[in-house]
Amino acid sequence: MKLFCGFTCSAAVLSLLGALAAPARDAALGQRAVLKVTLGASVTKRWNTVTHTTLNGCDVSIRSIGVRKTTLRSKRPTKVVVTSSGRRVSYAPTAVKFVTVDVTGSGQQTTTYEPPCRQPPEHVTCARARRHVSGAAFGFFRSKRNEISFRRARLPAVSGSCPRQSATVRAILPGLHQAEGGISEADLTNLRVAGQTAIGSADVESDLDGDEEGRVTERVRWSLTFAR
């Protein structure tokens, strides 16, 4: 007995082949999700130093105690496309945008005259400095599997010379890049997971000696939230 199926049979075969190829094609293309990304962070620099120098022919020691705090917060989310294919994960764009930055600075400074000079100590409480920046963007990247880091970026600064910062202290620039945050990459493209947050933190202390003695402390805290 001969079996004739003609066009109907051919269509069925093609449909079956397409169904079998779909999983392989989907795996090659990977999983994709559009997420709303927001940033919240604080970066703080504190210094307490004593510099030995001369002033008006007198040997003096200048103690500087200062704080610079930078607060970052997303004004609105950035839409980021996350694509996962096997063990590879990519982000587009690789930046969180629409970030407002607020910087404050405060401190005090005391100048002490050494013998034989007899001038009384000079103490100054520095005026509080502020700066606001809107519309900033900060780049991030996949530093390794299930981890996100920020690219190095110079944060806005406040103006003013009080309290004193030597070139050494001024060169210490804390930033988001100093901390890494863990994240479940599998959950980023899992529609059953509403969202998650990568949290990074870092604390760094630098001790100074020589003509300038003291310590500079850097404290970095950030959270990068991915929501559907």
GURO-376982 format. One line per 5 residues: number of its first residue (from 1); for each residue x, y, z of N, C-alpha, C. Coordinates in Angstrom, 2 decimals. Layout:
NUM> X Y Z X Y Z X Y Z  ...
! end
This chain:
1> 0.86 -1.19 0.00 0.00 0.00 0.00 0.89 1.24 0.00  0.55 2.17 -0.86 1.30 3.40 -0.94 0.58 4.50 -0.17  1.40 5.34 0.49 0.84 6.45 1.27 1.20 7.76 0.62  0.14 8.54 0.34 0.35 9.85 -0.27 -0.12 10.92 0.71  0.79 11.83 1.12 0.36 12.91 2.03 0.53 14.28 1.42
6> 1.29 14.38 0.37 1.39 15.62 -0.40 1.78 16.82 0.42  1.10 17.99 0.17 1.43 19.27 0.80 1.20 19.23 2.31  0.12 18.57 2.73 -0.21 18.53 4.16 0.89 17.84 4.95  1.42 16.75 4.45 2.48 16.01 5.12 3.77 16.82 5.18  4.09 17.50 4.07 5.31 18.31 4.02 5.24 19.44 5.04
11> 4.06 20.06 5.16 3.89 21.16 6.13 4.06 20.66 7.55  3.56 19.46 7.81 3.68 18.90 9.14 5.13 18.62 9.49  5.88 18.11 8.52 7.30 17.82 8.75 8.07 19.11 9.01  7.78 20.14 8.22 8.47 21.42 8.42 8.14 22.02 9.78  6.87 21.89 10.19 6.48 22.41 11.50 7.20 21.68 12.61
16> 7.35 20.34 12.47 8.05 19.56 13.47 9.51 19.95 13.55  10.14 20.16 12.39 11.55 20.55 12.37 11.75 21.92 13.01  10.78 22.83 12.76 10.87 24.16 13.36 10.75 24.11 14.86  9.84 23.25 15.35 9.68 23.12 16.79 10.92 22.56 17.45  11.57 21.60 16.77 12.79 21.02 17.32 13.94 22.02 17.31
21> 13.96 22.91 16.32 15.07 23.87 16.22 14.90 25.06 17.14  13.65 25.33 17.57 13.39 26.53 18.38 14.19 26.57 19.66  14.25 25.48 20.46 15.05 25.55 21.69 16.52 25.87 21.45  17.09 25.27 20.39 18.49 25.54 20.10 18.70 26.99 19.69  17.71 27.51 18.88 17.82 28.91 18.47 17.68 29.84 19.66
26> 16.72 29.56 20.57 16.52 30.40 21.75 17.74 30.37 22.66  18.37 29.20 22.78 19.56 29.09 23.62 20.69 29.92 23.05  20.79 29.90 21.68 21.87 30.67 21.05 21.64 32.17 21.25  20.35 32.59 21.15 20.07 34.01 21.31 20.16 34.45 22.76  19.91 33.55 23.69 20.00 33.87 25.10 18.71 34.46 25.64
31> 18.67 34.65 26.96 17.53 35.26 27.61 17.76 36.75 27.74  16.67 37.48 27.70 16.77 38.94 27.67 15.71 39.55 28.57  16.08 40.61 29.30 15.14 41.30 30.17 15.48 42.78 30.20  14.44 43.59 30.29 14.61 45.05 30.42 14.31 45.41 31.88  15.30 45.98 32.56 15.17 46.29 33.98 15.35 47.78 34.24
36> 14.74 48.25 35.32 14.87 49.64 35.74 15.94 49.71 36.82  17.01 50.45 36.55 18.18 50.46 37.43 18.29 51.81 38.13  18.49 51.77 39.45 18.68 52.99 40.24 19.90 52.83 41.15  20.50 53.96 41.47 21.71 53.98 42.29 21.49 54.81 43.55  21.97 54.30 44.66 22.06 55.07 45.90 23.44 54.85 46.49
41> 24.14 55.92 46.88 25.52 55.76 47.34 25.95 56.92 48.23  26.96 56.65 49.03 27.63 57.69 49.80 29.13 57.40 49.79  29.90 58.44 49.59 31.37 58.35 49.56 31.91 59.42 50.51  32.63 58.98 51.54 33.10 59.91 52.57 34.62 59.85 52.71  35.20 61.02 52.82 36.65 61.13 53.07 36.85 61.96 54.33
46> 37.60 61.42 55.27 37.92 62.13 56.51 39.43 62.18 56.67  39.93 63.31 57.14 41.36 63.40 57.41 41.62 64.15 58.71  42.63 63.71 59.41 43.10 64.34 60.64 44.62 64.31 60.58  45.22 65.44 60.20 46.65 65.48 59.92 47.31 66.66 60.63  48.62 66.54 60.84 49.42 67.62 61.40 50.60 67.85 60.45
51> 50.73 69.09 59.99 51.82 69.45 59.09 52.80 70.36 59.83  54.08 70.06 59.72 55.13 70.86 60.36 55.77 71.73 59.28  55.70 73.06 59.48 56.20 73.98 58.48 56.64 75.28 59.16  56.95 76.30 58.40 57.32 77.61 58.96 56.31 78.65 58.49  56.04 79.63 59.36 55.09 80.70 59.04 55.59 81.98 59.69
56> 55.87 82.97 58.86 56.38 84.27 59.34 57.64 84.09 60.19  58.51 83.18 59.76 59.76 82.95 60.46 59.64 82.08 61.69  58.46 81.55 61.97 58.26 80.70 63.15 57.98 79.26 62.71  58.48 78.32 63.50 58.11 76.92 63.29 56.69 76.71 63.82  55.84 76.13 63.01 54.45 75.92 63.41 54.01 74.50 63.05
61> 52.99 74.06 63.75 52.31 72.82 63.39 50.86 73.17 63.08  50.35 72.68 61.95 48.99 72.98 61.52 48.18 71.68 61.54  47.22 71.61 62.45 46.35 70.44 62.51 45.09 70.73 61.68  44.81 69.81 60.77 43.63 69.94 59.91 42.73 68.74 60.12  41.47 69.01 60.43 40.47 67.96 60.60 39.33 68.27 59.64
66> 39.11 67.38 58.68 38.12 67.68 57.66 37.30 66.48 57.24  36.12 66.78 56.67 35.21 65.76 56.15 34.67 66.24 54.81  34.68 65.34 53.83 34.02 65.58 52.56 33.08 64.40 52.31  31.80 64.69 52.21 30.82 63.62 51.99 30.06 63.86 50.70  30.00 62.81 49.88 29.30 62.87 48.60 28.15 61.87 48.63
71> 26.95 62.36 48.35 25.76 61.51 48.32 25.23 61.46 46.90  24.95 60.24 46.42 24.46 60.05 45.06 23.11 59.33 45.11  22.17 59.80 44.28 20.85 59.17 44.24 20.22 59.36 42.86  19.66 58.28 42.34 18.99 58.36 41.04 17.71 59.18 41.14  17.57 60.14 40.25 16.34 60.92 40.21 15.22 60.12 39.54
76> 15.59 59.30 38.56 14.65 58.38 37.93 15.43 57.18 37.40  14.74 56.05 37.13 15.47 54.84 36.72 16.07 54.94 35.33  17.10 54.15 35.12 17.69 53.95 33.80 17.28 52.58 33.29  16.71 52.52 32.09 16.33 51.23 31.52 17.57 50.54 30.96  17.84 49.34 31.47 19.02 48.58 31.06 18.57 47.22 30.54
81> 19.07 46.84 29.37 18.78 45.53 28.80 19.84 44.54 29.28  19.39 43.49 29.93 20.30 42.44 30.41 20.10 41.22 29.52  21.19 40.73 28.94 21.15 39.55 28.07 22.03 38.47 28.66  21.47 37.28 28.80 22.20 36.14 29.37 22.23 35.01 28.36  23.43 34.54 28.06 23.61 33.42 27.14 24.67 32.50 27.72
86> 24.23 31.38 28.29 25.17 30.47 28.94 25.76 31.14 30.16  27.07 31.23 30.21 27.75 31.86 31.33 28.12 33.32 31.05  27.62 33.83 29.91 27.93 35.20 29.53 26.72 36.10 29.81  26.97 37.24 30.43 25.92 38.22 30.73 26.40 39.59 30.26  25.53 40.32 29.61 25.90 41.66 29.15 24.82 42.66 29.54
91> 25.23 43.94 29.65 24.33 45.03 30.02 24.40 46.11 28.94  23.24 46.70 28.63 23.22 47.80 27.66 22.11 48.77 28.05  22.45 50.03 28.36 23.81 50.57 28.42 24.51 50.14 29.71  25.82 50.30 29.74 26.59 49.95 30.94 26.81 51.19 31.80  25.71 51.87 32.10 25.79 53.09 32.92 24.44 53.34 33.56
96> 24.47 53.90 34.76 23.25 54.37 35.41 23.24 55.89 35.29  22.13 56.41 34.75 22.05 57.82 34.42 21.09 58.54 35.37  20.90 59.84 35.12 19.94 60.68 35.86 20.25 60.68 37.36  21.53 60.79 37.71 21.95 60.73 39.11 22.21 62.15 39.62  21.65 62.47 40.80 21.95 63.73 41.45 23.08 63.50 42.45
101> 23.97 64.49 42.53 25.15 64.39 43.40 25.17 65.60 44.33  25.23 65.34 45.63 25.33 66.41 46.63 26.61 66.23 47.42  27.40 67.29 47.49 28.69 67.26 48.19 28.67 68.28 49.32  29.13 67.85 50.49 29.28 68.78 51.61 30.70 68.68 52.16  31.19 69.79 52.67 32.52 69.82 53.26 32.52 70.64 54.53
106> 33.23 70.16 55.55 33.32 70.88 56.81 34.62 70.52 57.49  34.95 71.24 58.58 36.17 70.92 59.30 36.67 72.07 60.15  37.87 71.89 60.65 38.49 72.91 61.49 40.01 72.83 61.33  40.66 73.91 61.70 42.11 74.00 61.53 42.72 74.79 62.69  43.80 74.27 63.24 44.48 74.93 64.36 45.96 75.07 64.05
111> 46.46 76.30 64.17 47.88 76.57 63.96 48.53 76.84 65.32  49.55 76.05 65.65 50.25 76.18 66.93 51.69 76.62 66.67  52.11 77.69 67.34 53.47 78.22 67.17 54.41 77.55 68.17  55.58 77.18 67.66 56.58 76.53 68.50 57.54 77.59 69.08  58.14 77.32 70.26 59.15 78.23 70.83 60.31 78.39 69.86
116> 60.93 79.59 69.81 60.76 80.71 70.77 59.59 81.64 70.44  58.85 81.39 69.37 57.71 82.26 69.06 56.62 82.10 70.11  55.96 83.21 70.45 55.02 83.20 71.56 53.58 83.52 71.14  53.27 83.48 69.86 51.90 83.75 69.44 50.95 82.68 69.96  49.75 83.06 70.34 48.77 82.08 70.80 48.29 81.22 69.62
121> 47.79 80.04 69.89 47.26 79.18 68.82 46.12 79.88 68.06  46.03 79.62 66.80 44.98 80.20 65.95 44.04 79.06 65.52  42.80 79.16 65.96 41.82 78.12 65.64 40.74 78.68 64.72  40.43 77.91 63.68 39.42 78.34 62.72 38.43 77.20 62.50  37.15 77.51 62.63 36.10 76.57 62.24 35.69 76.91 60.81
126> 35.88 75.99 59.92 35.67 76.25 58.49 34.18 76.36 58.16  33.87 77.29 57.28 32.49 77.43 56.82 32.08 76.17 56.06  30.83 75.76 56.25 30.33 74.56 55.59 30.16 74.83 54.09  30.74 73.97 53.28 30.67 74.13 51.82 29.69 73.11 51.24  28.98 73.52 50.18 28.01 72.63 49.54 28.11 72.76 48.03
131> 27.75 71.64 47.36 27.68 71.66 45.90 26.65 70.64 45.45  25.88 71.01 44.43 24.84 70.12 43.90 25.05 69.97 42.40  25.00 68.74 41.92 25.14 68.43 40.50 24.01 67.49 40.12  23.35 67.77 39.00 22.28 66.89 38.54 22.61 66.33 37.16  21.97 65.22 36.82 22.16 64.62 35.49 23.47 63.88 35.32
136> 24.08 63.42 36.39 25.35 62.70 36.27 25.09 61.25 35.86  26.11 60.61 35.31 26.04 59.20 34.90 27.29 58.49 35.38  27.13 57.23 35.79 28.25 56.45 36.30 28.25 55.07 35.63  29.39 54.74 35.03 29.51 53.48 34.31 29.79 52.31 35.23  29.20 51.17 34.90 29.45 49.95 35.65 29.76 48.82 34.68
141> 30.26 47.71 35.18 30.60 46.59 34.31 30.57 45.29 35.11  30.54 44.21 34.39 30.59 42.87 35.00 32.05 42.55 35.30  32.45 42.66 36.56 33.85 42.45 36.92 34.21 40.97 36.98  33.26 40.13 37.31 33.39 38.68 37.20 32.00 38.09 37.35  31.89 36.77 37.30 30.58 36.15 37.37 29.88 36.54 38.68
146> 28.61 36.95 38.55 27.79 37.35 39.70 28.39 38.50 40.49  29.04 39.44 39.78 29.64 40.60 40.45 29.61 41.81 39.53  29.33 42.97 40.13 29.30 44.23 39.40 30.24 45.21 40.06  30.97 45.97 39.25 31.86 47.02 39.75 31.59 48.30 38.95  32.01 49.42 39.51 31.89 50.70 38.83 33.24 51.11 38.22
151> 33.16 51.81 37.13 34.38 52.34 36.52 34.85 53.56 37.32  36.14 53.81 37.26 36.69 54.95 37.98 36.13 56.25 37.42  35.62 57.10 38.29 35.07 58.39 37.87 35.37 59.41 38.96  35.80 60.57 38.56 36.10 61.64 39.52 34.81 62.28 40.00  34.59 62.29 41.29 33.38 62.88 41.85 33.53 64.39 41.95
156> 32.42 65.13 41.90 32.49 66.59 42.07 33.09 66.95 43.43  33.75 68.09 43.48 34.38 68.55 44.73 33.82 69.90 45.12  34.03 70.27 46.38 33.64 71.61 46.84 34.89 72.49 46.86  34.69 73.78 46.67 35.81 74.71 46.66 36.15 75.14 48.08  37.31 75.76 48.23 37.73 76.26 49.54 39.01 75.61 50.00
161> 39.78 76.36 50.79 41.08 75.88 51.27 41.06 75.58 52.77  39.89 75.59 53.39 39.77 75.31 54.82 38.82 74.15 55.02  39.26 73.11 55.73 40.59 72.95 56.31 41.62 72.59 55.24  42.88 72.77 55.62 43.98 72.56 54.70 44.07 71.10 54.26  44.33 70.92 52.96 44.66 69.61 52.41 45.99 69.72 51.68
166> 46.96 68.93 52.09 48.23 68.91 51.38 48.02 68.21 50.03  49.05 68.27 49.18 48.96 67.58 47.89 48.75 66.09 48.08  49.35 65.54 49.13 49.21 64.10 49.40 47.78 63.76 49.77  47.19 64.57 50.65 45.81 64.32 51.07 44.85 64.56 49.92  45.09 65.62 49.16 44.22 65.96 48.04 44.22 64.86 46.98
171> 45.34 64.17 46.85 45.45 63.12 45.82 44.66 61.86 46.17  44.22 61.74 47.40 43.43 60.57 47.81 41.98 60.85 47.44  41.48 60.13 46.43 40.16 60.39 45.87 39.30 59.14 45.95  38.50 59.00 46.99 37.64 57.82 47.08 36.56 57.85 46.01  36.08 56.65 45.64 35.05 56.59 44.61 34.33 55.26 44.61
176> 33.29 55.17 43.79 32.49 53.95 43.70 33.30 52.75 43.24  34.38 52.99 42.49 35.18 51.90 41.93 35.89 51.07 43.00  35.95 51.57 44.22 36.68 50.86 45.27 35.92 49.67 45.84  34.64 49.53 45.50 33.82 48.45 46.06 33.19 47.63 44.94  33.00 46.33 45.21 32.32 45.44 44.28 31.04 44.93 44.94
181> 30.03 44.65 44.12 28.76 44.18 44.66 28.35 42.86 44.04  27.88 41.93 44.87 27.43 40.64 44.39 26.00 40.68 43.90  25.70 39.86 42.89 24.36 39.80 42.32 24.15 38.43 41.69  22.91 37.95 41.68 22.59 36.69 41.03 22.24 36.97 39.57  23.15 36.66 38.67 22.91 36.95 37.26 21.76 36.12 36.70
186> 21.58 34.91 37.21 20.48 34.07 36.73 19.14 34.70 37.03  19.03 35.38 38.17 17.75 35.98 38.55 17.43 37.24 37.77  18.43 37.85 37.15 18.18 39.08 36.41 17.22 38.84 35.24  17.33 37.67 34.60 16.46 37.35 33.47 15.34 36.38 33.85  15.18 36.13 35.13 14.13 35.25 35.62 12.89 36.10 35.92
191> 11.85 35.95 35.12 10.67 36.80 35.25 9.94 36.58 36.57  10.21 35.49 37.25 9.54 35.23 38.52 10.20 35.99 39.68  11.35 36.60 39.42 12.05 37.39 40.44 11.79 38.87 40.18  11.19 39.55 41.15 10.78 40.94 40.95 11.97 41.88 40.77  13.08 41.58 41.42 14.27 42.43 41.32 15.27 42.07 42.39
196> 16.41 42.72 42.35 17.44 42.48 43.35 18.39 43.67 43.37  19.20 43.71 44.41 20.10 44.84 44.61 21.52 44.35 44.85  22.46 44.91 44.09 23.89 44.66 44.34 24.37 45.71 45.33  25.07 45.27 46.38 25.53 46.17 47.43 27.05 46.09 47.54  27.69 47.24 47.47 29.15 47.30 47.58 29.57 48.18 48.74
201> 30.66 47.82 49.39 31.19 48.63 50.50 32.70 48.48 50.56  33.36 49.54 50.99 34.82 49.52 51.13 35.23 50.55 52.17  36.24 50.20 52.96 36.84 51.11 53.95 38.36 51.05 53.78  38.96 52.22 53.59 40.41 52.28 53.35 41.01 53.32 54.29  42.11 52.98 54.96 42.82 53.91 55.83 44.24 54.10 55.31
206> 44.68 55.35 55.25 46.03 55.68 54.80 46.73 56.46 55.91  47.85 55.95 56.40 48.63 56.63 57.44 49.76 57.44 56.80  49.93 58.67 57.27 50.95 59.57 56.76 52.03 59.76 57.80  53.27 59.95 57.33 54.37 60.26 58.25 55.35 61.19 57.55  56.31 61.70 58.30 57.26 62.66 57.75 56.87 64.07 58.14
211> 56.94 65.03 57.18 56.55 66.40 57.47 55.06 66.52 57.74  54.31 65.53 57.31 52.87 65.51 57.57 52.52 64.16 58.21  51.89 64.24 59.37 51.51 63.03 60.09 49.99 62.97 60.21  49.47 61.77 60.32 48.03 61.64 60.52 47.45 60.50 59.72  46.14 60.57 59.52 45.43 59.47 58.84 44.31 60.03 57.97
216> 44.12 59.38 56.83 43.01 59.67 55.92 42.16 58.41 55.81  40.86 58.57 56.01 39.94 57.43 55.97 38.94 57.62 54.82  38.80 56.57 54.03 37.83 56.57 52.94 36.75 55.53 53.23  35.48 55.92 53.04 34.36 55.02 53.29 33.42 55.09 52.09  33.18 53.94 51.46 32.34 53.87 50.26 31.20 52.89 50.51
221> 29.98 53.33 50.23 28.81 52.48 50.31 27.92 52.75 49.09  27.54 51.70 48.37 26.61 51.90 47.26 25.69 50.71 47.08  24.52 50.99 46.50 23.55 49.95 46.17 23.02 50.23 44.77  23.04 49.21 43.94 22.56 49.30 42.55 21.38 48.34 42.43  20.18 48.88 42.26 18.95 48.09 42.27 18.44 47.85 40.86
226> 18.12 46.58 40.56 17.53 46.18 39.29 16.09 45.75 39.56  15.13 46.46 38.99 13.71 46.16 39.22 12.98 46.01 37.88  11.90 45.25 37.90 11.13 45.03 36.67 10.08 46.12 36.49
! end
